[in-house]
Amino acid sequence: MNDTIFGIIIMVIGIVSTIAAIEDWDWFMDSRKARGLSNLIGRNGARVFYGIFGVVLLLIGMAGLFSFISWDF
């Protein structure tokens, strides 16, 4: 049961990150951590990073949800 909940949480975070990057949400991109990345590589670079990061998190969450990997911490 814990693997399922953890997989779903990771997937939701990935979906939010990906949608925030695609839609260029100000509240997301102006947050403290995203602003630091935006200052470093530019806003469009940060959007690309968060889009790729979101897809990776989505895939990791799906793998955990379907028990391809184990979350033994």
NORFEN-V96221 format. One line per field, one symbol per residue. ss: DSSP state (h for helix, s for strand, l for the rest). phi: phi as a letter, one per 30 degrees, with the letter a starting at -180 (. if undefined). psi: psi as a letter, one per 40 degrees, with the letter a starting at -180 (. if undefined). A space follows every 10 residues. Layout:
ss=???
phi=???
psi=???
This chain:
ss=lhhhhhhhhh hhhhhhhhhh hhhllhhhhl lhhhhhhhhh hlhhhhhhhh hhhhhhhhhh hhhhhlllll lll
phi=.ddddddddd dddddddddd dddhdddddc dedddddddd bidddddded dddddddddd dddddcidbc cdc
psi=dddddddddd dddddddddd ddefhdddee iddddddddd eidddddddd dddddddddd dddddefdii fh.
